[in-house]
Amino acid sequence: MGHTYHMKRCDGLDIYVTGSDIPNGLNALFALSLTERLCGQIIPYAINGYMFGNLPGLSMCNNKKVKWYMFGMGNEVDIHSVYFYGQVLTLQHYRVDTINLFPATMVQGEMITDNIGKWLLTCQVNDHLEGGMQAIYEVRSCTEPTRRRKSSPQAHVRHYYIAAEQVLWNYGPSLTNHFTGEKLDDPESESAIYFEQTDMRIGGSYKKVVYVEYKDATFTKRKKRSAEEKHLGILGKLISYILYCPWVRGRVWIQNLTSVPAFCGCSGFH
């Protein structure tokens, strides 16, 4: 009789594989590989907290310079090949349509939009692509009204009120795969394993901690996100400044509204 290998899937199920079930008499490396595949099938891969084309707000005008800021999170399996359909970017003086992104790294690419339409933004790693790491961005024809030049603002301090909150985050709020038109919980679809609700599946909603912006220090009234910020998804408030701008200062107030301890650290600022 062959050996029996015991594996625990990521969803808690116990799997037993006997030697007779292992093709070509492979050893425990097969069991390890099988475990990794079983686990990998239920890991959702998202862009800003959205899967299968549900990320909103990626809309831009044609013939404009667009800067893409990309950063990777996760561990050694979260190595991504970010692929832009229909357009090219400039990265380190090279024209590319694919950007390699590693965990704990940030990359900035510049795009001059010149191809009107709706385009795919995906990770080219097969497991990540099949796991939902897909978005749609739109390049549209538009003209902007002429704006009057504003005078230099008076010196002032910008206050930002940011709270850490626990939410039930939905990775596919439309419950639709915007690439295939299928329902995300369709039993025959690739996405069903992430969105179906059964005795062993919780569906597409997970408890998460997010950073939410409020209007003042009372932390009672949320600040509504603009249409330009919808693409940020699960990410928090984007705070940006012009370097060495003498008339603008920023102060960030942090409040923990979760039921667990939370820490916020700022690198490169004081």
TIMI-21386 format. One record per residue (C-alpha): residue number from 1; residue in three letters; x, z, y. Coordinates in nm, 3 decimals, padded with zeros to 5 digits. Each point is the difference from the previous one (the first is absolute). Layout:
BEGIN
<r n="NUM" res="ALA" east="X" up="Z" north="Y"/>
...
END
This chain:
BEGIN
<r n="1" res="MET" east="00.000" up="00.000" north="00.000"/>
<r n="2" res="GLY" east="00.114" up="-00.069" north="00.354"/>
<r n="3" res="HIS" east="00.046" up="00.251" north="00.276"/>
<r n="4" res="THR" east="-00.294" up="00.112" north="00.211"/>
<r n="5" res="TYR" east="00.057" up="00.006" north="00.375"/>
<r n="6" res="HIS" east="-00.207" up="00.221" north="00.228"/>
<r n="7" res="MET" east="-00.054" up="-00.118" north="00.357"/>
<r n="8" res="LYS" east="-00.210" up="00.140" north="00.283"/>
<r n="9" res="ARG" east="-00.158" up="-00.256" north="00.229"/>
<r n="10" res="CYS" east="-00.012" up="00.053" north="00.375"/>
<r n="11" res="ASP" east="-00.374" up="00.070" north="-00.023"/>
<r n="12" res="GLY" east="00.063" up="00.283" north="-00.246"/>
<r n="13" res="LEU" east="-00.091" up="-00.177" north="-00.324"/>
<r n="14" res="ASP" east="00.216" up="00.068" north="-00.305"/>
<r n="15" res="ILE" east="00.120" up="-00.315" north="-00.178"/>
<r n="16" res="TYR" east="00.150" up="-00.004" north="-00.350"/>
<r n="17" res="VAL" east="00.186" up="-00.308" north="-00.125"/>
<r n="18" res="THR" east="00.126" up="-00.025" north="-00.359"/>
<r n="19" res="GLY" east="00.286" up="-00.212" north="-00.121"/>
<r n="20" res="SER" east="-00.241" up="-00.246" north="-00.159"/>
<r n="21" res="ASP" east="-00.153" up="-00.068" north="00.343"/>
<r n="22" res="ILE" east="00.335" up="-00.087" north="00.156"/>
<r n="23" res="PRO" east="00.085" up="-00.371" north="-00.034"/>
<r n="24" res="ASN" east="00.330" up="-00.108" north="-00.150"/>
<r n="25" res="GLY" east="00.096" up="00.358" north="-00.085"/>
<r n="26" res="LEU" east="00.104" up="00.088" north="00.355"/>
<r n="27" res="ASN" east="00.098" up="00.360" north="00.066"/>
<r n="28" res="ALA" east="-00.108" up="00.263" north="00.250"/>
<r n="29" res="LEU" east="00.096" up="-00.230" north="00.288"/>
<r n="30" res="PHE" east="-00.318" up="-00.193" north="-00.078"/>
<r n="31" res="ALA" east="-00.200" up="00.321" north="00.028"/>
<r n="32" res="LEU" east="00.159" up="00.074" north="00.336"/>
<r n="33" res="SER" east="-00.069" up="-00.352" north="00.121"/>
<r n="34" res="LEU" east="-00.360" up="00.023" north="-00.118"/>
<r n="35" res="THR" east="-00.041" up="00.331" north="00.182"/>
<r n="36" res="GLU" east="00.128" up="-00.155" north="00.322"/>
<r n="37" res="ARG" east="-00.240" up="-00.293" north="-00.031"/>
<r n="38" res="LEU" east="-00.295" up="00.228" north="-00.070"/>
<r n="39" res="CYS" east="00.087" up="00.211" north="00.301"/>
<r n="40" res="GLY" east="00.067" up="-00.298" north="00.224"/>
<r n="41" res="GLN" east="-00.347" up="-00.144" north="-00.064"/>
<r n="42" res="ILE" east="-00.175" up="00.285" north="00.181"/>
<r n="43" res="ILE" east="00.229" up="00.035" north="00.302"/>
<r n="44" res="PRO" east="-00.170" up="-00.147" north="00.309"/>
<r n="45" res="TYR" east="00.231" up="-00.201" north="00.225"/>
<r n="46" res="ALA" east="-00.129" up="-00.016" north="00.355"/>
<r n="47" res="ILE" east="00.092" up="-00.124" north="00.348"/>
<r n="48" res="ASN" east="-00.081" up="00.266" north="00.258"/>
<r n="49" res="GLY" east="-00.240" up="00.157" north="-00.247"/>
<r n="50" res="TYR" east="-00.201" up="-00.314" north="-00.085"/>
<r n="51" res="MET" east="-00.005" up="-00.223" north="-00.308"/>
<r n="52" res="PHE" east="-00.122" up="-00.349" north="-00.099"/>
<r n="53" res="GLY" east="-00.039" up="-00.139" north="00.352"/>
<r n="54" res="ASN" east="-00.188" up="00.296" north="00.151"/>
<r n="55" res="LEU" east="00.258" up="00.070" north="00.275"/>
<r n="56" res="PRO" east="-00.171" up="-00.073" north="00.337"/>
<r n="57" res="GLY" east="00.136" up="-00.099" north="00.339"/>
<r n="58" res="LEU" east="00.280" up="-00.246" north="-00.082"/>
<r n="59" res="SER" east="-00.104" up="-00.263" north="00.252"/>
<r n="60" res="MET" east="00.224" up="-00.174" north="00.254"/>
<r n="61" res="CYS" east="00.006" up="-00.299" north="00.233"/>
<r n="62" res="ASN" east="00.178" up="-00.324" north="-00.077"/>
<r n="63" res="ASN" east="00.327" up="-00.089" north="00.177"/>
<r n="64" res="LYS" east="00.082" up="00.365" north="00.065"/>
<r n="65" res="LYS" east="00.295" up="00.219" north="-00.091"/>
<r n="66" res="VAL" east="-00.110" up="00.265" north="-00.247"/>
<r n="67" res="LYS" east="00.220" up="00.286" north="-00.115"/>
<r n="68" res="TRP" east="-00.057" up="00.140" north="-00.348"/>
<r n="69" res="TYR" east="00.122" up="00.354" north="-00.065"/>
<r n="70" res="MET" east="00.016" up="00.075" north="-00.373"/>
<r n="71" res="PHE" east="00.113" up="00.316" north="-00.172"/>
<r n="72" res="GLY" east="00.004" up="00.094" north="-00.366"/>
<r n="73" res="MET" east="-00.114" up="00.325" north="-00.156"/>
<r n="74" res="GLY" east="00.018" up="00.135" north="-00.354"/>
<r n="75" res="ASN" east="00.274" up="00.015" north="-00.260"/>
<r n="76" res="GLU" east="00.224" up="-00.234" north="-00.196"/>
<r n="77" res="VAL" east="-00.291" up="-00.212" north="-00.130"/>
<r n="78" res="ASP" east="-00.123" up="-00.076" north="00.354"/>
<r n="79" res="ILE" east="00.228" up="-00.295" north="00.071"/>
<r n="80" res="HIS" east="-00.203" up="-00.273" north="00.167"/>
<r n="81" res="SER" east="00.035" up="-00.367" north="00.085"/>
<r n="82" res="VAL" east="-00.230" up="-00.039" north="00.300"/>
<r n="83" res="TYR" east="-00.118" up="-00.361" north="00.005"/>
<r n="84" res="PHE" east="-00.172" up="-00.169" north="00.296"/>
<r n="85" res="TYR" east="-00.201" up="-00.311" north="-00.088"/>
<r n="86" res="GLY" east="-00.030" up="-00.274" north="00.263"/>
<r n="87" res="GLN" east="00.260" up="00.127" north="00.249"/>
<r n="88" res="VAL" east="00.370" up="00.080" north="00.023"/>
<r n="89" res="LEU" east="00.183" up="00.289" north="00.161"/>
<r n="90" res="THR" east="00.342" up="00.054" north="00.150"/>
<r n="91" res="LEU" east="00.198" up="00.278" north="-00.163"/>
<r n="92" res="GLN" east="00.367" up="00.057" north="00.083"/>
<r n="93" res="HIS" east="00.017" up="-00.350" north="00.154"/>
<r n="94" res="TYR" east="-00.139" up="-00.162" north="-00.318"/>
<r n="95" res="ARG" east="-00.337" up="-00.171" north="-00.039"/>
<r n="96" res="VAL" east="-00.177" up="00.154" north="-00.300"/>
<r n="97" res="ASP" east="-00.345" up="00.041" north="-00.149"/>
<r n="98" res="THR" east="00.093" up="00.290" north="-00.232"/>
<r n="99" res="ILE" east="00.143" up="00.338" north="00.101"/>
<r n="100" res="ASN" east="00.151" up="00.249" north="-00.241"/>
<r n="101" res="LEU" east="-00.120" up="00.354" north="00.061"/>
<r n="102" res="PHE" east="00.144" up="00.310" north="-00.164"/>
<r n="103" res="PRO" east="-00.128" up="00.360" north="00.000"/>
<r n="104" res="ALA" east="00.084" up="00.202" north="00.314"/>
<r n="105" res="THR" east="00.107" up="-00.312" north="00.192"/>
<r n="106" res="MET" east="-00.144" up="-00.184" north="00.298"/>
<r n="107" res="VAL" east="00.026" up="-00.371" north="00.084"/>
<r n="108" res="GLN" east="-00.108" up="-00.192" north="00.309"/>
<r n="109" res="GLY" east="-00.078" up="-00.371" north="-00.016"/>
<r n="110" res="GLU" east="-00.105" up="-00.234" north="00.282"/>
<r n="111" res="MET" east="-00.252" up="-00.278" north="-00.050"/>
<r n="112" res="ILE" east="-00.095" up="-00.285" north="00.232"/>
<r n="113" res="THR" east="-00.349" up="-00.087" north="-00.122"/>
<r n="114" res="ASP" east="-00.049" up="-00.375" north="-00.034"/>
<r n="115" res="ASN" east="-00.245" up="-00.047" north="-00.285"/>
<r n="116" res="ILE" east="-00.366" up="00.084" north="00.064"/>
<r n="117" res="GLY" east="-00.199" up="00.144" north="-00.287"/>
<r n="118" res="LYS" east="-00.042" up="00.299" north="-00.230"/>
<r n="119" res="TRP" east="00.310" up="00.074" north="-00.204"/>
<r n="120" res="LEU" east="00.103" up="00.230" north="-00.282"/>
<r n="121" res="LEU" east="00.242" up="00.288" north="00.044"/>
<r n="122" res="THR" east="00.110" up="00.129" north="-00.338"/>
<r n="123" res="CYS" east="00.274" up="00.162" north="-00.203"/>
<r n="124" res="GLN" east="00.152" up="-00.249" north="-00.242"/>
<r n="125" res="VAL" east="00.080" up="00.265" north="-00.263"/>
<r n="126" res="ASN" east="-00.253" up="-00.082" north="-00.271"/>
<r n="127" res="ASP" east="-00.104" up="00.359" north="-00.076"/>
<r n="128" res="HIS" east="-00.053" up="00.068" north="00.371"/>
<r n="129" res="LEU" east="-00.187" up="-00.326" north="00.058"/>
<r n="130" res="GLU" east="-00.234" up="00.063" north="-00.293"/>
<r n="131" res="GLY" east="-00.029" up="00.364" north="00.109"/>
<r n="132" res="GLY" east="-00.169" up="-00.097" north="00.329"/>
<r n="133" res="MET" east="00.288" up="-00.039" north="00.247"/>
<r n="134" res="GLN" east="-00.167" up="-00.289" north="00.179"/>
<r n="135" res="ALA" east="-00.122" up="-00.050" north="00.357"/>
<r n="136" res="ILE" east="-00.129" up="-00.280" north="00.221"/>
<r n="137" res="TYR" east="00.129" up="-00.072" north="00.351"/>
<r n="138" res="GLU" east="-00.159" up="-00.248" north="00.238"/>
<r n="139" res="VAL" east="00.164" up="-00.230" north="00.254"/>
<r n="140" res="ARG" east="-00.264" up="-00.128" north="00.242"/>
<r n="141" res="SER" east="-00.019" up="-00.235" north="00.296"/>
<r n="142" res="CYS" east="-00.058" up="00.201" north="00.316"/>
<r n="143" res="THR" east="00.081" up="00.002" north="00.371"/>
<r n="144" res="GLU" east="00.061" up="00.318" north="00.194"/>
<r n="145" res="PRO" east="-00.115" up="00.043" north="00.361"/>
<r n="146" res="THR" east="00.265" up="00.025" north="00.268"/>
<r n="147" res="ARG" east="00.072" up="00.361" north="00.083"/>
<r n="148" res="ARG" east="00.115" up="00.136" north="00.330"/>
<r n="149" res="ARG" east="00.338" up="00.166" north="00.001"/>
<r n="150" res="LYS" east="-00.041" up="00.376" north="00.021"/>
<r n="151" res="SER" east="00.206" up="00.214" north="00.231"/>
<r n="152" res="SER" east="00.237" up="00.255" north="-00.154"/>
<r n="153" res="PRO" east="-00.195" up="00.306" north="-00.114"/>
<r n="154" res="GLN" east="00.063" up="00.344" north="00.140"/>
<r n="155" res="ALA" east="00.210" up="00.237" north="-00.206"/>
<r n="156" res="HIS" east="-00.222" up="00.182" north="-00.249"/>
<r n="157" res="VAL" east="-00.008" up="00.160" north="-00.343"/>
<r n="158" res="ARG" east="-00.199" up="-00.156" north="-00.282"/>
<r n="159" res="HIS" east="-00.157" up="00.256" north="-00.229"/>
<r n="160" res="TYR" east="-00.077" up="-00.083" north="-00.362"/>
<r n="161" res="TYR" east="-00.214" up="00.235" north="-00.210"/>
<r n="162" res="ILE" east="00.057" up="-00.062" north="-00.370"/>
<r n="163" res="ALA" east="-00.166" up="00.190" north="-00.283"/>
<r n="164" res="ALA" east="00.079" up="-00.005" north="-00.371"/>
<r n="165" res="GLU" east="-00.330" up="-00.026" north="-00.187"/>
<r n="166" res="GLN" east="-00.113" up="-00.031" north="-00.360"/>
<r n="167" res="VAL" east="-00.222" up="-00.303" north="-00.061"/>
<r n="168" res="LEU" east="-00.152" up="-00.184" north="-00.292"/>
<r n="169" res="TRP" east="00.178" up="-00.334" north="00.043"/>
<r n="170" res="ASN" east="-00.154" up="-00.316" north="-00.145"/>
<r n="171" res="TYR" east="00.252" up="-00.270" north="-00.093"/>
<r n="172" res="GLY" east="-00.269" up="-00.269" north="-00.006"/>
<r n="173" res="PRO" east="-00.291" up="00.095" north="00.230"/>
<r n="174" res="SER" east="-00.173" up="-00.338" north="-00.035"/>
<r n="175" res="LEU" east="00.012" up="00.030" north="-00.382"/>
<r n="176" res="THR" east="00.089" up="-00.371" north="00.000"/>
<r n="177" res="ASN" east="00.316" up="-00.187" north="-00.095"/>
<r n="178" res="HIS" east="00.034" up="-00.228" north="00.301"/>
<r n="179" res="PHE" east="00.217" up="-00.244" north="-00.195"/>
<r n="180" res="THR" east="-00.224" up="-00.060" north="-00.301"/>
<r n="181" res="GLY" east="-00.339" up="00.109" north="00.134"/>
<r n="182" res="GLU" east="-00.046" up="00.234" north="-00.297"/>
<r n="183" res="LYS" east="-00.119" up="00.356" north="00.026"/>
<r n="184" res="LEU" east="00.293" up="00.239" north="-00.025"/>
<r n="185" res="ASP" east="-00.173" up="00.198" north="-00.276"/>
<r n="186" res="ASP" east="-00.098" up="-00.309" north="-00.201"/>
<r n="187" res="PRO" east="00.101" up="00.090" north="-00.359"/>
<r n="188" res="GLU" east="00.153" up="-00.346" north="-00.048"/>
<r n="189" res="SER" east="00.214" up="00.011" north="00.316"/>
<r n="190" res="GLU" east="00.362" up="00.105" north="00.042"/>
<r n="191" res="SER" east="-00.106" up="00.259" north="00.259"/>
<r n="192" res="ALA" east="-00.250" up="00.182" north="-00.223"/>
<r n="193" res="ILE" east="00.262" up="00.241" north="-00.132"/>
<r n="194" res="TYR" east="00.048" up="00.132" north="00.356"/>
<r n="195" res="PHE" east="-00.362" up="00.004" north="00.119"/>
<r n="196" res="GLU" east="-00.231" up="00.064" north="-00.296"/>
<r n="197" res="GLN" east="-00.144" up="00.351" north="-00.031"/>
<r n="198" res="THR" east="-00.013" up="00.135" north="-00.353"/>
<r n="199" res="ASP" east="00.071" up="00.324" north="-00.182"/>
<r n="200" res="MET" east="00.372" up="-00.087" north="00.026"/>
<r n="201" res="ARG" east="00.004" up="-00.184" north="00.337"/>
<r n="202" res="ILE" east="-00.068" up="00.136" north="00.348"/>
<r n="203" res="GLY" east="-00.049" up="-00.341" north="00.162"/>
<r n="204" res="GLY" east="00.162" up="-00.132" north="00.318"/>
<r n="205" res="SER" east="-00.023" up="00.316" north="00.213"/>
<r n="206" res="TYR" east="00.278" up="00.260" north="00.006"/>
<r n="207" res="LYS" east="00.059" up="00.320" north="00.194"/>
<r n="208" res="LYS" east="00.266" up="-00.067" north="00.262"/>
<r n="209" res="VAL" east="00.152" up="00.169" north="00.304"/>
<r n="210" res="VAL" east="00.006" up="-00.223" north="00.309"/>
<r n="211" res="TYR" east="00.102" up="00.038" north="00.364"/>
<r n="212" res="VAL" east="-00.298" up="-00.035" north="00.236"/>
<r n="213" res="GLU" east="00.014" up="-00.024" north="00.381"/>
<r n="214" res="TYR" east="-00.224" up="00.224" north="00.214"/>
<r n="215" res="LYS" east="-00.094" up="-00.016" north="00.369"/>
<r n="216" res="ASP" east="00.126" up="00.342" north="00.110"/>
<r n="217" res="ALA" east="00.154" up="00.327" north="-00.112"/>
<r n="218" res="THR" east="-00.331" up="00.138" north="-00.128"/>
<r n="219" res="PHE" east="00.021" up="-00.240" north="-00.296"/>
<r n="220" res="THR" east="-00.380" up="-00.037" north="-00.005"/>
<r n="221" res="LYS" east="-00.046" up="-00.366" north="00.103"/>
<r n="222" res="ARG" east="00.174" up="-00.277" north="-00.187"/>
<r n="223" res="LYS" east="00.143" up="-00.290" north="00.196"/>
<r n="224" res="LYS" east="-00.150" up="-00.325" north="-00.123"/>
<r n="225" res="ARG" east="00.247" up="-00.258" north="-00.117"/>
<r n="226" res="SER" east="00.010" up="-00.331" north="00.181"/>
<r n="227" res="ALA" east="-00.051" up="-00.332" north="-00.174"/>
<r n="228" res="GLU" east="00.376" up="-00.062" north="00.032"/>
<r n="229" res="GLU" east="00.069" up="00.315" north="-00.203"/>
<r n="230" res="LYS" east="-00.232" up="-00.064" north="-00.295"/>
<r n="231" res="HIS" east="00.280" up="-00.156" north="-00.203"/>
<r n="232" res="LEU" east="00.183" up="00.335" north="-00.003"/>
<r n="233" res="GLY" east="-00.244" up="00.123" north="-00.263"/>
<r n="234" res="ILE" east="00.114" up="00.329" north="-00.149"/>
<r n="235" res="LEU" east="00.295" up="00.021" north="00.239"/>
<r n="236" res="GLY" east="-00.011" up="00.230" north="00.300"/>
<r n="237" res="LYS" east="00.017" up="-00.065" north="00.374"/>
<r n="238" res="LEU" east="00.259" up="-00.255" north="00.108"/>
<r n="239" res="ILE" east="00.200" up="00.147" north="00.290"/>
<r n="240" res="SER" east="00.234" up="-00.237" north="00.181"/>
<r n="241" res="TYR" east="00.205" up="00.012" north="00.318"/>
<r n="242" res="ILE" east="00.225" up="-00.224" north="00.200"/>
<r n="243" res="LEU" east="00.351" up="00.134" north="-00.044"/>
<r n="244" res="TYR" east="00.142" up="00.164" north="00.314"/>
<r n="245" res="CYS" east="-00.333" up="-00.035" north="00.182"/>
<r n="246" res="PRO" east="00.043" up="00.256" north="00.282"/>
<r n="247" res="TRP" east="-00.367" up="00.052" north="00.086"/>
<r n="248" res="VAL" east="-00.147" up="00.071" north="-00.342"/>
<r n="249" res="ARG" east="00.038" up="00.310" north="-00.212"/>
<r n="250" res="GLY" east="-00.178" up="00.092" north="-00.321"/>
<r n="251" res="ARG" east="-00.114" up="00.327" north="-00.150"/>
<r n="252" res="VAL" east="-00.151" up="00.020" north="-00.348"/>
<r n="253" res="TRP" east="-00.223" up="00.290" north="-00.104"/>
<r n="254" res="ILE" east="-00.038" up="00.054" north="-00.376"/>
<r n="255" res="GLN" east="-00.284" up="00.189" north="-00.169"/>
<r n="256" res="ASN" east="-00.034" up="00.064" north="-00.373"/>
<r n="257" res="LEU" east="-00.367" up="-00.028" north="-00.096"/>
<r n="258" res="THR" east="00.064" up="-00.022" north="-00.373"/>
<r n="259" res="SER" east="-00.033" up="00.274" north="-00.260"/>
<r n="260" res="VAL" east="00.370" up="-00.021" north="-00.091"/>
<r n="261" res="PRO" east="00.326" up="00.052" north="00.194"/>
<r n="262" res="ALA" east="00.114" up="-00.314" north="00.183"/>
<r n="263" res="PHE" east="00.323" up="-00.094" north="00.174"/>
<r n="264" res="CYS" east="00.067" up="-00.268" north="00.260"/>
<r n="265" res="GLY" east="00.356" up="-00.094" north="00.088"/>
<r n="266" res="CYS" east="00.119" up="-00.239" north="00.270"/>
<r n="267" res="SER" east="00.333" up="-00.179" north="-00.043"/>
<r n="268" res="GLY" east="00.196" up="-00.132" north="00.297"/>
<r n="269" res="PHE" east="-00.212" up="00.173" north="00.267"/>
<r n="270" res="HIS" east="-00.004" up="00.334" north="00.174"/>
END
